[in-house]
């Protein structure tokens, strides 16, 4: 059976598809990924990858290009099934496949469906959802896959392997696979203003990586800086507090590793990230800050409260333990095939 896995540019779209691909012969799987970085990563793993990254942002021109791109890909591959993972770049692959009477499935990891998936849900054969917060009889809740290569290390051993002081708490800041300029700017200001002792893990994304290497090189604080980190399990294991966005994948990983988090959801894309983390917030399993009404002092206060209060960290960890979001890749795969 030939299957096209249609993904947008971010890790939140690509990693769930990769979970499925790992259980199928590589010759039967074809990725559509319009990201040069992830295209190279998947090709190194032996997969055939289509999709072209575009250097412009124009809805009409992009739409025309993606429509022809999708038509050519479908004719070339002649898939028996197409699985879409959201994002407007994947819209035409799923939509045209349905018009050609090919079996089509979409997976929406977030509580609120994106515009592309919301429209496609009216036509496709099946719709799967990742987050359990909102129920709808039309959709089947299957959870968010956590990669099998995510390992849980002993915290002290993880800190030692990374060269961090085991006596100091560790704060990790990241903004998803593509980084977040807003979070990076806030975190830099926090680092400059906080008098508390802690170590830092900062995943900056590709665009600002060199700027932050220079920044941390000038200050007296132990910091590990990465543009992207493949074996993120060891970073999570060493971390005591996370500052992050609220994508479904990041949210699931925070739950999986039970890390107290200060989450600043990305305000765009229909505010779907805020809907994701409301589930955690209502369970008192994280702190959530609305970017539209962002207060530096408030967020700094949340982080420093967690740094100062080990009992508060343990309370949040216990609440995270009770949540049911994560599933294994194998369990996730069984729902689609």
Beta strands, then each sheet from edge to edge (+ up, - down):
strand 1: 3-7
strand 2: 29-33
strand 3: 48-50
strand 4: 81-84
strand 5: 103-108
strand 6: 126-129
strand 7: 140-141
strand 8: 144-146
strand 9: 170-174
strand 10: 199-203
strand 11: 223-226
strand 12: 241-244
strand 13: 260-263
strand 14: 287-288
strand 15: 326-328
sheet 1: 3+ 2+ 1+ 4+ 5+ 6+ 7+
sheet 2: 8+ 15+
sheet 3: 11+ 10+ 9+ 12+ 13+ 14+
end
